């Protein structure tokens, strides 16, 4: 798939932009704050449906947007891409509420048809590299997990759903523990409720772990092949070693299938609810 055209309306500093992408690639040259990074941000947002530079979608809307038409501020992004099956058009529309207080309205369309966010992530695939990505090597493990989540979400639609449900279960389970710590309650009742949430935690966490393991295995091969170009005296490798016990680690090293990995995870208690692998 190749991006052929990018349209931006009231996005960051652009009131209007209609940019054709040449097949040989696009080189952007300009002064600081001239909008180069904004174009990269827009492409990534069409891919992941959220900005890589801001945690709030409302931040990407031009501050003067809507004033000419006397409407609530809005922004619109459209990406045209050529795929093996034909032209794909991805559109993201954002509009602030009239009162400026309520939730932002966000609409996603694929080829003019409204779609849910979880069904639209990765329709237009992209790879973004920024100076901050150097933290993948030297930074905390949370950054590496987030990187894997972004990559897998573009390749596996089911992953987005399982990951969202996983964190929702973690939230519910932690809320139950906090509530019980404050008020107390019948021990049998708490154990029964925890058993339900633990099972949900394992079910969705197992899928997340297996998907991350598959990604890491493929990246390990590429990593070893690349590093062999720089050194002939040392063999550099990477390994996926989640903190889930020896059974799971052995299965991951043995290269078992996703189904086998999930079966091992089902039998293994996840010790850190914020880091499933």
ABEGO torsion letter per residue (X at the ends): XBBABBBBBGBEABABBBBBBBAAEBBBBBBBGAGAAAAAAAAAAAAAGBBAABABAAAABBAABGAAAGBBBBBBBBBBBBBAAEBBBBBBBBBBBAAGABBBBBBBBBGGBBBBAAAABGABBBBBBBAAAAAAAABBAAAAAAAAAAAAAAABAAAAAAAAAAAAAAAAAAAAAAAAAAAEEBAAAAAAAAAAAAAAAAAAAAAAAAAAAAAAAAAAAAAAAAAAAABAABBBBBBBBBBAEAAAAAAAAAGBBAAAAAAAAAABBBABAABBX
